[in-house]
Amino acid sequence: MEESMEEEEGGSYEAMMDDQNHNNWEAAVDGFRQPPPPPPPPPSIPAPARETPGGQLLAMPAVSVDRKGPKEGLPMGPPPPPEANGVIMMLKSGDAASVAKAAPAPTPRPPPNPHTPPPSFFFFRPGAPPPPPPPPPPRRVPPSLPGFVMNVITIEDYKSTYWPKLDGAIDQLLTQSPGDYIPISYEQIYSCVYKCVCQQHSEQMYSDLIKKITNHLERVSKELQASPPDLYIERFNIALGQYMGALQSIVPLFIYMNKFYIETKLNRDLKDDLIKLFTEHVAEKHIYSLMPLLLEAQSTPFQVTPSTMANIVKGLYTLRPEWVQMAPTLFSKFIPNILPRAVESELSEYAAQDQKLQRELIQNGFTRQSRKRAGDELTYNSSSACASSRGYR
């Protein structure tokens, strides 16, 4: 009986301890599940004192800094609220007016500038059209630089500044001898032509150029008319060669005017126009006086040098190919494919013409010469003897 009583008391004690441990464990678990308590509210500090620098340092409580680490008692969470006495009490006892005076006064904003461009960002609703771009600021030109805004060449500037430069350069090019060097700046002349074309003076410049060259050719024509017959062919050759050589420099200098005015608006070419001027003012006036002299010079060998005869005949064919009909035999000697092709049935006639030419040359003092010179036969004999001697070895 006593043993049973002891067993019942022992079992009830163990059950009671188990219930107590279970309750403690649940309480600990509930403590972990609950959110942490909110931090304590800050103490009521006046507004000026709340903005003073170093206020947080002044509000720190006096804690012991001798301890090192959590095992020695340093607080792990946020610092506890400061005490009512100490430094906080000193701030509370201070004069609020003095603290307000120590705070810097706000600087006043300047008035808005009406010329300031609007900001580069806008707020608009989704789906709405984008706002228009801001207008560009007005362009201001300094009053001291009015001439640098647009360099305009007036007609007075063209006549007084630009055309005199072109006129002098054209004079030098038209009167130079073939192969001579003229100290002119081709870059400066080309720049003048370029500026005048850009300023819409192409028509005036083309008219002045044609007038200038026409006056020059009229003077050349008058000089040829006053020439004696024995010098007529030579002077005509000089005038033709001098003019064609000048065109090789004049046309490239005015190439900008040729490209953007003559070819575009007139549907012509500058070189063709200048060649036509020589044809009308010089060649057409002298062709009927020049052709009989050329035929006479052809019948007399070496009365005119072959180079002079070739230059004149080729030049006349360039100026007007129709003039070939005036003397086809003369032109055929310097220009190919002028006469019709040779025919086998006319070979005897060709041979008779060659024999006639040879007889005329003999009558004029030209003797027939052998094909070999006097020293050639000696050289030939010595070389053949050496070759035979080498062959025997």
C-alpha positions as CSV (number, residue, x, y, z in Angstrom):
1,M,0.0,0.0,0.0
2,E,2.7,2.4,1.0
3,E,4.6,1.4,-2.2
4,S,1.7,2.2,-4.4
5,M,1.2,5.6,-2.6
6,E,4.8,6.4,-3.3
7,E,4.5,5.4,-7.0
8,E,1.5,7.7,-7.4
9,E,3.2,10.7,-5.8
10,G,6.3,10.2,-7.9
11,G,4.2,10.0,-11.1
12,S,2.2,13.1,-10.3
13,Y,5.4,15.1,-9.6
14,E,7.0,14.1,-12.9
15,A,3.8,15.0,-14.8
16,M,3.7,18.4,-13.1
17,M,7.3,19.1,-14.1
18,D,6.6,18.1,-17.7
19,D,3.6,20.5,-17.9
20,Q,5.7,23.3,-16.5
21,N,8.5,22.7,-19.0
22,H,6.0,22.5,-21.9
23,N,4.5,25.8,-20.8
24,N,7.8,27.5,-20.6
25,W,8.8,26.3,-24.1
26,E,5.6,27.6,-25.6
27,A,6.0,30.9,-23.9
28,A,9.5,31.2,-25.4
29,V,8.2,30.3,-28.9
30,D,5.5,32.9,-28.6
31,G,8.1,35.4,-27.6
32,F,10.0,34.7,-30.8
33,R,6.9,34.9,-32.9
34,Q,5.8,38.3,-31.6
35,P,7.2,41.4,-33.4
36,P,9.9,43.4,-31.6
37,P,8.6,46.3,-29.5
38,P,8.5,49.7,-31.2
39,P,11.4,52.1,-30.3
40,P,10.6,54.6,-27.7
41,P,9.5,58.1,-28.9
42,P,12.1,60.8,-29.1
43,P,12.1,63.3,-26.4
44,S,10.4,66.6,-27.0
45,I,13.0,69.0,-28.2
46,P,12.4,72.6,-29.4
47,A,12.5,73.0,-33.2
48,P,15.6,75.2,-33.3
49,A,17.5,72.9,-31.1
50,R,16.6,69.9,-33.3
51,E,18.4,71.4,-36.3
52,T,21.6,72.4,-34.5
53,P,24.7,70.4,-35.7
54,G,26.0,68.0,-33.2
55,G,22.6,67.6,-31.5
56,Q,22.8,63.8,-31.6
57,L,26.2,63.8,-30.0
58,L,24.9,66.1,-27.2
59,A,21.9,63.8,-26.7
60,M,24.1,60.7,-26.2
61,P,23.9,59.4,-22.6
62,A,27.0,59.0,-20.5
63,V,27.8,55.4,-20.8
64,S,30.8,53.5,-19.7
65,V,33.3,52.9,-22.6
66,D,35.6,50.7,-20.5
67,R,33.7,47.6,-21.4
68,K,34.8,45.8,-24.6
69,G,32.3,43.5,-26.3
70,P,29.1,41.9,-25.6
71,K,30.4,39.5,-22.9
72,E,31.4,42.5,-20.8
73,G,28.0,44.2,-20.9
74,L,27.9,46.6,-23.9
75,P,24.4,47.2,-25.1
76,M,23.5,45.3,-28.3
77,G,20.3,47.2,-29.4
78,P,19.7,50.9,-29.9
79,P,20.8,53.3,-27.2
80,P,18.3,53.9,-24.4
81,P,16.5,57.3,-24.3
82,P,18.6,60.0,-22.8
83,E,18.0,61.2,-19.3
84,A,16.0,64.2,-18.6
85,N,18.8,65.8,-16.8
86,G,22.3,66.5,-18.2
87,V,22.9,68.1,-21.6
88,I,19.3,67.9,-22.7
89,M,18.3,70.0,-19.8
90,M,21.0,72.5,-20.8
91,L,19.4,72.8,-24.2
92,K,16.0,73.1,-22.7
93,S,17.2,75.8,-20.4
94,G,18.8,77.8,-23.4
95,D,17.1,80.7,-25.0
96,A,15.2,79.6,-28.1
97,A,15.6,83.1,-29.6
98,S,19.4,82.9,-29.4
99,V,19.3,79.5,-31.2
100,A,17.1,80.9,-33.9
101,K,19.5,83.8,-34.4
102,A,22.4,81.4,-34.9
103,A,20.6,79.6,-37.7
104,P,21.4,81.0,-41.2
105,A,18.7,83.0,-42.9
106,P,17.3,81.7,-46.2
107,T,18.6,83.5,-49.3
108,P,15.9,85.1,-51.4
109,R,15.4,83.7,-54.9
110,P,16.1,86.0,-57.9
111,P,13.1,87.0,-60.1
112,P,12.6,84.7,-63.2
113,N,14.4,85.6,-66.4
114,P,12.0,85.8,-69.4
115,H,14.8,84.9,-71.8
116,T,15.6,81.7,-70.0
117,P,14.6,78.7,-72.2
118,P,12.1,76.3,-70.7
119,P,13.4,73.0,-69.2
120,S,14.2,70.1,-71.5
121,F,11.8,67.7,-69.8
122,F,8.0,67.6,-69.7
123,F,5.4,65.5,-67.9
124,F,2.6,64.3,-70.0
125,R,0.0,61.6,-69.8
126,P,0.6,58.2,-71.5
127,G,-0.9,58.2,-75.0
128,A,-0.9,62.0,-75.3
129,P,1.0,63.6,-78.2
130,P,4.5,64.8,-77.3
131,P,4.8,68.5,-76.5
132,P,6.4,70.8,-79.2
133,P,10.1,71.4,-79.0
134,P,11.2,74.6,-77.4
135,P,11.9,77.5,-79.8
136,P,15.6,78.2,-80.5
137,P,17.1,81.2,-78.8
138,P,17.3,84.3,-81.0
139,R,20.5,84.7,-82.9
140,R,22.3,87.9,-81.9
141,V,24.8,89.4,-84.3
142,P,27.5,91.6,-82.7
143,P,27.0,95.2,-84.0
144,S,30.8,95.5,-84.6
145,L,30.9,92.7,-87.2
146,P,28.2,93.4,-89.8
147,G,30.3,92.5,-92.8
148,F,31.1,88.9,-91.7
149,V,27.5,87.8,-91.7
150,M,27.2,87.5,-95.5
151,N,29.9,88.5,-98.0
152,V,27.9,89.9,-100.9
153,I,29.7,90.9,-104.1
154,T,27.7,93.7,-105.7
155,I,27.9,94.6,-109.4
156,E,30.1,97.6,-108.5
157,D,32.5,95.3,-106.6
158,Y,32.6,93.0,-109.6
159,K,33.4,95.8,-112.0
160,S,35.9,97.5,-109.7
161,T,37.7,94.6,-108.0
162,Y,37.2,91.2,-109.6
163,W,36.9,91.8,-113.4
164,P,40.1,93.9,-113.5
165,K,42.1,91.0,-112.2
166,L,40.5,88.7,-114.8
167,D,41.1,91.2,-117.6
168,G,44.8,91.6,-116.8
169,A,45.3,87.8,-116.7
170,I,43.4,87.3,-120.0
171,D,45.6,89.9,-121.7
172,Q,48.8,88.2,-120.6
173,L,47.5,84.8,-121.7
174,L,46.4,86.0,-125.2
175,T,49.7,87.8,-125.9
176,Q,52.2,85.3,-124.6
177,S,54.4,83.4,-126.9
178,P,54.2,79.6,-126.9
179,G,56.4,78.2,-124.1
180,D,56.7,81.5,-122.2
181,Y,56.2,81.7,-118.5
182,I,53.7,84.3,-117.1
183,P,53.9,85.3,-113.5
184,I,50.2,85.2,-112.7
185,S,48.4,83.4,-109.8
186,Y,46.1,80.8,-111.4
187,E,44.7,80.0,-107.9
188,Q,43.7,83.7,-107.5
189,I,42.1,83.9,-110.9
190,Y,40.2,80.7,-110.3
191,S,39.0,82.0,-106.9
192,C,37.7,85.2,-108.5
193,V,35.7,83.2,-111.1
194,Y,34.4,80.9,-108.3
195,K,33.2,83.8,-106.2
196,C,31.6,85.7,-109.1
197,V,29.7,82.6,-110.1
198,C,28.5,82.0,-106.6
199,Q,27.2,85.6,-106.4
200,Q,25.2,85.3,-109.6
201,H,27.6,87.2,-111.9
202,S,28.1,84.4,-114.4
203,E,26.1,86.1,-117.2
204,Q,28.0,89.4,-116.8
205,M,31.4,87.6,-116.6
206,Y,30.7,85.5,-119.7
207,S,29.6,88.6,-121.7
208,D,32.8,90.5,-120.6
209,L,35.0,87.5,-121.6
210,I,33.5,87.2,-125.0
211,K,33.8,90.9,-125.6
212,K,37.4,91.0,-124.4
213,I,38.5,88.1,-126.7
214,T,36.5,89.6,-129.6
215,N,38.4,92.9,-129.4
216,H,41.7,91.0,-129.3
217,L,40.9,89.0,-132.4
218,E,39.8,92.1,-134.3
219,R,43.2,93.6,-133.6
220,V,44.9,90.4,-134.8
221,S,42.9,90.4,-138.0
222,K,43.9,94.0,-138.8
223,E,47.5,93.2,-138.3
224,L,47.3,90.2,-140.7
225,Q,45.7,92.4,-143.4
226,A,48.6,94.8,-143.2
227,S,51.2,91.9,-143.6
228,P,53.2,91.5,-146.9
229,P,52.6,88.2,-148.9
230,D,55.9,86.7,-148.0
231,L,55.2,87.0,-144.3
232,Y,51.5,86.4,-144.4
233,I,51.7,82.6,-143.9
234,E,54.2,82.8,-141.1
235,R,52.2,85.5,-139.2
236,F,49.0,83.6,-139.6
237,N,50.7,80.6,-138.1
238,I,51.9,82.6,-135.1
239,A,48.4,84.1,-134.5
240,L,46.7,80.7,-134.7
241,G,49.3,79.0,-132.4
242,Q,49.2,81.8,-129.9
243,Y,45.4,81.8,-129.6
244,M,45.1,78.0,-129.4
245,G,47.8,78.0,-126.7
246,A,45.9,80.7,-124.7
247,L,42.7,78.6,-124.8
248,Q,44.5,75.8,-123.0
249,S,44.9,78.1,-120.0
250,I,41.7,80.3,-120.3
251,V,39.2,77.4,-120.5
252,P,40.5,75.7,-117.2
253,L,40.4,79.0,-115.4
254,F,36.7,79.6,-116.3
255,I,35.7,75.9,-115.9
256,Y,33.4,76.7,-113.0
257,M,31.5,79.2,-115.1
258,N,31.5,76.8,-118.0
259,K,30.0,74.0,-115.8
260,F,27.3,76.0,-114.0
261,Y,26.3,78.6,-116.5
262,I,27.3,77.8,-120.1
263,E,26.6,74.1,-120.1
264,T,23.6,74.4,-117.9
265,K,21.8,77.4,-119.2
266,L,23.2,78.0,-122.7
267,N,23.7,74.3,-123.6
268,R,27.1,75.0,-125.1
269,D,30.8,74.6,-124.3
270,L,33.3,77.5,-123.6
271,K,36.0,76.0,-125.7
272,D,33.7,75.7,-128.7
273,D,32.5,79.2,-128.3
274,L,36.1,80.6,-128.2
275,I,37.2,78.6,-131.2
276,K,34.1,79.9,-133.1
277,L,35.2,83.4,-132.3
278,F,38.6,82.9,-134.0
279,T,36.8,81.3,-137.0
280,E,34.4,84.2,-137.4
281,H,36.8,87.2,-136.7
282,V,40.1,85.9,-138.2
283,A,39.9,82.7,-140.3
284,E,36.8,83.5,-142.4
285,K,38.2,86.9,-143.3
286,H,41.6,85.5,-144.5
287,I,40.9,82.1,-145.8
288,Y,40.5,83.3,-149.4
289,S,43.8,85.1,-149.2
290,L,45.6,82.4,-147.3
291,M,44.6,79.3,-149.5
292,P,46.3,80.5,-152.8
293,L,49.5,81.2,-150.9
294,L,49.4,77.7,-149.4
295,L,48.9,76.1,-152.8
296,E,51.8,78.1,-154.2
297,A,54.0,77.2,-151.3
298,Q,53.2,73.5,-151.8
299,S,54.4,73.7,-155.4
300,T,57.7,75.2,-154.4
301,P,59.4,72.8,-152.0
302,F,60.7,74.2,-148.7
303,Q,59.3,77.7,-149.5
304,V,57.5,77.2,-146.2
305,T,58.8,74.9,-143.5
306,P,56.9,71.6,-143.2
307,S,56.0,72.3,-139.6
308,T,54.4,75.6,-140.4
309,M,52.4,74.1,-143.3
310,A,51.2,71.2,-141.0
311,N,50.1,73.6,-138.2
312,I,48.1,75.8,-140.5
313,V,46.4,72.9,-142.4
314,K,45.5,71.1,-139.2
315,G,44.3,74.3,-137.6
316,L,42.1,75.2,-140.5
317,Y,40.6,71.7,-140.4
318,T,39.9,72.1,-136.7
319,L,38.2,75.4,-137.2
320,R,36.0,74.3,-140.1
321,P,36.3,70.8,-141.7
322,E,34.3,72.0,-144.8
323,W,37.4,73.9,-146.0
324,V,38.9,70.6,-147.1
325,Q,36.9,70.9,-150.3
326,M,38.9,74.0,-151.3
327,A,42.2,72.0,-151.6
328,P,41.7,68.3,-150.9
329,T,45.2,67.3,-152.1
330,L,46.8,69.8,-149.8
331,F,44.8,68.6,-146.7
332,S,45.3,65.0,-147.6
333,K,49.1,65.4,-147.1
334,F,48.7,66.2,-143.4
335,I,45.3,64.7,-142.5
336,P,44.5,61.0,-143.1
337,N,41.4,59.7,-144.8
338,I,40.7,62.9,-146.8
339,L,41.0,61.5,-150.3
340,P,39.2,58.3,-151.4
341,R,41.0,55.0,-151.0
342,A,43.5,53.9,-153.5
343,V,42.4,51.6,-156.4
344,E,44.5,49.0,-158.1
345,S,43.5,50.3,-161.6
346,E,45.1,53.8,-160.8
347,L,48.6,52.5,-159.7
348,S,50.1,53.7,-163.0
349,E,48.7,57.2,-162.4
350,Y,50.2,57.2,-158.9
351,A,53.6,56.2,-160.3
352,A,53.4,59.0,-162.9
353,Q,52.7,61.6,-160.1
354,D,55.7,60.4,-158.2
355,Q,58.0,60.6,-161.2
356,K,56.7,64.1,-161.9
357,L,57.6,65.1,-158.4
358,Q,61.1,63.7,-158.7
359,R,61.7,65.7,-161.9
360,E,60.5,68.9,-160.3
361,L,62.9,68.3,-157.4
362,I,65.8,67.7,-159.8
363,Q,64.9,70.9,-161.7
364,N,65.0,72.9,-158.5
365,G,68.6,71.8,-157.7
366,F,68.0,68.6,-155.8
367,T,70.2,65.7,-157.0
368,R,69.6,62.0,-156.6
369,Q,71.6,60.4,-153.8
370,S,72.4,56.7,-153.4
371,R,70.8,54.9,-150.6
372,K,74.2,54.1,-149.0
373,R,76.7,56.7,-147.8
374,A,80.3,56.5,-148.7
375,G,81.5,55.1,-145.4
376,D,78.7,52.5,-145.2
377,E,80.2,50.3,-147.8
378,L,83.6,50.2,-146.1
379,T,82.0,49.3,-142.8
380,Y,80.0,46.6,-144.5
381,N,83.0,45.1,-146.2
382,S,85.1,45.1,-143.0
383,S,82.4,43.5,-141.0
384,S,81.8,40.8,-143.6
385,A,85.6,40.0,-143.7
386,C,85.6,39.6,-139.9
387,A,82.7,37.3,-140.0
388,S,84.3,35.1,-142.6
389,S,87.5,34.9,-140.6
390,R,85.6,33.8,-137.5
391,G,83.8,31.2,-139.6
392,Y,87.0,29.6,-140.8
393,R,88.3,29.2,-137.2
